[in-house]
Amino acid sequence: MSERSPKRSFAARPANPESWVKAPDRPSPRAEAAADFTARLTIDVTADMRGRIKIAAFQRGQTVADMLRALFEREFPPSQGDAP
């Protein structure tokens, strides 16, 4: 009863461990994008509106946050004197 099955493992080992260890780290694309956003915006919307926003984001294959960032960027572009 206390004996474990040898087939159980958490993850498969890489086929070529040497190349896996020496491979360069790939930064997450969201990590770089997240560094640009330092302020949180809180708004009040009805439950119905929140549902419509979430459905629209899902249908577009986006997160709500990414969809709203694009909307704000489109509706409020930087002015000529503003920093990028």
C-alpha positions as a Markdown table, in Angstrom:
| # | Residue | x | y | z |
|---|---|---|---|---|
| 1 | Met | 0.0 | 0.0 | 0.0 |
| 2 | Ser | 2.8 | 2.5 | 0.7 |
| 3 | Glu | 4.6 | 1.6 | -2.5 |
| 4 | Arg | 4.2 | 4.2 | -5.3 |
| 5 | Ser | 3.8 | 3.4 | -9.0 |
| 6 | Pro | 7.0 | 4.1 | -11.0 |
| 7 | Lys | 5.0 | 5.6 | -13.9 |
| 8 | Arg | 3.8 | 8.6 | -11.9 |
| 9 | Ser | 5.7 | 11.8 | -12.6 |
| 10 | Phe | 5.1 | 15.5 | -12.3 |
| 11 | Ala | 6.4 | 16.4 | -15.7 |
| 12 | Ala | 8.2 | 14.8 | -18.6 |
| 13 | Arg | 11.9 | 15.2 | -18.9 |
| 14 | Pro | 13.2 | 17.1 | -21.9 |
| 15 | Ala | 14.5 | 14.9 | -24.8 |
| 16 | Asn | 17.9 | 16.8 | -24.8 |
| 17 | Pro | 18.5 | 18.1 | -21.3 |
| 18 | Glu | 21.8 | 19.8 | -22.2 |
| 19 | Ser | 20.1 | 22.1 | -24.8 |
| 20 | Trp | 17.2 | 22.7 | -22.5 |
| 21 | Val | 19.5 | 23.9 | -19.7 |
| 22 | Lys | 21.6 | 26.1 | -22.1 |
| 23 | Ala | 18.6 | 27.6 | -23.9 |
| 24 | Pro | 18.2 | 31.4 | -23.3 |
| 25 | Asp | 15.3 | 32.6 | -21.1 |
| 26 | Arg | 12.4 | 34.0 | -23.1 |
| 27 | Pro | 10.7 | 36.9 | -21.5 |
| 28 | Ser | 7.0 | 36.8 | -21.2 |
| 29 | Pro | 5.3 | 39.3 | -23.7 |
| 30 | Arg | 2.9 | 40.3 | -20.9 |
| 31 | Ala | 5.8 | 41.1 | -18.5 |
| 32 | Glu | 7.0 | 43.9 | -20.8 |
| 33 | Ala | 3.5 | 45.2 | -21.4 |
| 34 | Ala | 2.7 | 45.2 | -17.7 |
| 35 | Ala | 5.7 | 47.4 | -17.0 |
| 36 | Asp | 4.1 | 50.2 | -19.0 |
| 37 | Phe | 0.9 | 50.2 | -16.9 |
| 38 | Thr | 1.5 | 51.6 | -13.4 |
| 39 | Ala | -2.0 | 53.0 | -12.5 |
| 40 | Arg | -5.2 | 51.1 | -11.8 |
| 41 | Leu | -8.5 | 52.5 | -13.0 |
| 42 | Thr | -11.7 | 51.7 | -11.2 |
| 43 | Ile | -15.1 | 52.4 | -12.7 |
| 44 | Asp | -18.6 | 51.4 | -11.7 |
| 45 | Val | -20.7 | 49.6 | -14.4 |
| 46 | Thr | -23.9 | 47.7 | -14.1 |
| 47 | Ala | -23.8 | 43.9 | -14.0 |
| 48 | Asp | -25.3 | 43.8 | -17.5 |
| 49 | Met | -22.6 | 46.1 | -18.9 |
| 50 | Arg | -19.9 | 44.1 | -17.2 |
| 51 | Gly | -21.3 | 40.9 | -18.8 |
| 52 | Arg | -21.4 | 42.5 | -22.3 |
| 53 | Ile | -17.8 | 43.7 | -21.9 |
| 54 | Lys | -16.6 | 40.2 | -20.9 |
| 55 | Ile | -18.5 | 38.5 | -23.7 |
| 56 | Ala | -17.1 | 41.0 | -26.3 |
| 57 | Ala | -13.6 | 40.4 | -25.0 |
| 58 | Phe | -14.1 | 36.7 | -25.1 |
| 59 | Gln | -15.4 | 36.8 | -28.7 |
| 60 | Arg | -12.4 | 38.8 | -29.8 |
| 61 | Gly | -10.0 | 36.4 | -28.1 |
| 62 | Gln | -8.7 | 39.1 | -25.7 |
| 63 | Thr | -8.7 | 39.8 | -22.0 |
| 64 | Val | -11.0 | 42.6 | -20.8 |
| 65 | Ala | -8.0 | 44.6 | -19.7 |
| 66 | Asp | -6.3 | 44.3 | -23.1 |
| 67 | Met | -9.5 | 45.2 | -24.9 |
| 68 | Leu | -10.1 | 48.3 | -22.7 |
| 69 | Arg | -6.5 | 49.4 | -23.0 |
| 70 | Ala | -6.8 | 49.4 | -26.8 |
| 71 | Leu | -10.1 | 51.2 | -26.6 |
| 72 | Phe | -8.6 | 53.9 | -24.4 |
| 73 | Glu | -5.6 | 54.2 | -26.6 |
| 74 | Arg | -7.8 | 54.7 | -29.7 |
| 75 | Glu | -10.2 | 57.1 | -28.0 |
| 76 | Phe | -7.5 | 59.1 | -26.1 |
| 77 | Pro | -4.3 | 59.2 | -28.3 |
| 78 | Pro | -1.3 | 61.0 | -26.8 |
| 79 | Ser | -1.1 | 64.7 | -27.6 |
| 80 | Gln | 1.8 | 66.1 | -29.6 |
| 81 | Gly | 3.6 | 67.3 | -26.4 |
| 82 | Asp | 2.9 | 64.1 | -24.3 |
| 83 | Ala | 5.6 | 61.5 | -23.8 |
| 84 | Pro | 4.9 | 58.2 | -25.6 |
